[in-house]
Amino acid sequence: MNAAIFRALAHPGEGERDLTARFALLGLVNRLERVADRACNIAEEAIYVVRGQVLRQKFGVRTTTHN
């Protein structure tokens, strides 16, 4: 999750009592991040099937190998 979004949602303002919306948004952002990760995995598998090229992510940097 983007650190700035997490900080904004995880730290309520002074006097804010109803945190229901914040927790709902945190859950939604988490689920959207998971969907994006899975979409990347599907795209990497499709590239492998079509090109025979393996894409891997290490610490936010993509590396490419050819088979």
Secondary structure, DSSP 8 states (H G I E B T S, - for coil): --HHHHHHHHS--TT----HHHHHHHHHHHHHHHHHHHHHHHHHHHHHHHH-EEEEEETTEEEEEE-
